[in-house]
C-alpha cells in the first residue's frame, strides 16, 4: 500500500484535521501489531541501504521535519525509526525557544544553519513551523508578521529543493484524549518525572487554536517540492510504520546509484 | 572481564605498539564469535539505558575520540556500536582536511566548537590528534609547533573534563597486513569503489612513521581525565565488543540517577 499518497496533504487542498482520524491505521487492527512491527523493521533495514546510497552519491540530502502537539511522539519516532540509521551522516536538531543570538536574526537563520550536508539526513524536531504555530497562538509577534511567513517558508523550502535538499514534513496527529492519557502516564511513571514541565499541560487550553494554526500551515505550505504528511499517531506502532514507509518511498523515488570512481580501478596497486 | 583495565594506556607509561597484538581477543576464539556478538548486543542495549540517564541528568556529556590508520574500522565502529544509541542526543563529527576558515584559527578551535552539549554523546571520527599525526608525518608545520601540541592538548582536555565532559579515546590498532587485505577487498567490491581514493594507499609508505607518531600521542596524552585505549582491531567482532564494553564501564562508573523534579508532582492536575 502506498502510504505517501494516503497521508499526503495535496497542494492547494483545504485541510480539516477533524476529518482525519488519528486512530486510522490503514486497515491494520490491534491484532496485526506484530505484523506491522515486522514491516517497520523491514522498512528500517531498507532505509539503511538507501542512506548508504545517499551518502555514497554525496549529491543530495534528506530533510525530515517533525511537528506535533506535545506527547504526540516526536521523540518516540526518532527513537524507533531514525535510530536504525547510521549516526554518521545523520543529525537531529531540536529547535527550542530561540536564543538571544537567534532572535537577533530572521526566523529562518537558525534553520538554514542546520540544513543537512550533502549525502546526509537531517531531522528537525520542531522547526521553522513553530514560528507560525506557538508564535501565532500566543501572539508573540503581530499578525502581519506571522501571516507573511507562510509564503516566506515556501520560498525558502523551494530554494533548498532546487539545491538538492529533499524535504519531507510529518505532522504527527493525535487526539486530545490521547494526549491526556499520555500525560497521565507520565505522571504515574517515576522515571519520567524529570521530563515533566507543568507549562506543557497548560498548553492544552489552547488545543483548538493550535489545531487551527496547524491546519493553516499544512494547507498553505504543502507543496510539490516540500510535501506535508498527516500521520495518524494515536497508535504508536502504526505511526512508526507510516513514517518509515513514506521515507522509503521518498528515497526510492530518487533512483539513486553508486557513483563511478573518477579513475581506473584496475590500475591501482597496493603493496 | 574488565576491558577498560586491559586496554588502557597507563598514564606516564611507555607505549610500544609492537608489544600490543592487534589479533588479541581477550581469550575469545573464532568459535566464540556468536557469543561475543551477543555480548556486544547486550552492551549496546545497556548503553541505550545509560544514554537515557545521561540525557535526563543533563549535567555531563560523553566525548568519544576515534583514531586509527585507514581501513582500521572507524566507520565500522560507528556503524555497529554507536547506531544502537538514540540519534537524538548523539552527534558524529568527522574532521577532514581543515577549511580555510579553520586554518585561520588555532588547531583546537574547530574541535572546541564540536564538543557535545550537556546530556549528549559526541563522537569524533578523527580529531585534534591528526595535528600530531598526519601533520607530523608530512611535516605540515615545523617540529617546534607540533611538538608543543601534546601539552596543549592535555590542557585543553583537562579544561573539558573539569567542565563535566567525560572523555574516552580509542586507537583502533590493526596490523599492516590486515590493512592490505582490507584495501584489496575494497578493490574487489564494486559497491565500495566510490570509497577509494588512490592517495589512501600511498599513505602505507609511511606506516612506520605513523606508528611512531601514534606511540608518542598515546604516551604523552593518556591522562587520568582523558585516557587512551588501544583496541586490538584485526577482528572486527572483538573490536566492537571491546569498544562497547569500555563505554558501558565508563558510563556506569558515573553512577548516574534520574534527577528529581523541581516541583510537587502530586499537585499537578491535567484536564
Interface residues (C-beta under 8 A of the other chain):
Chain A: X56 X75 X78 X79 X82 X83 X84 X85 X86 X87 X88 X89 X90 X91 X92 X94 X123 X125 X180 X183 X184 X187 X190 X191 X193 X194 X195 X196 X198 X201 X204 X258 X259 X260 X261 X263 X265 X268 X269 X270 X271
Chain B: X56 X75 X78 X79 X82 X83 X84 X85 X86 X87 X88 X89 X90 X91 X92 X94 X123 X125 X180 X183 X184 X187 X190 X191 X193 X194 X195 X196 X198 X201 X204 X258 X259 X260 X261 X263 X265 X268 X269 X270 X271
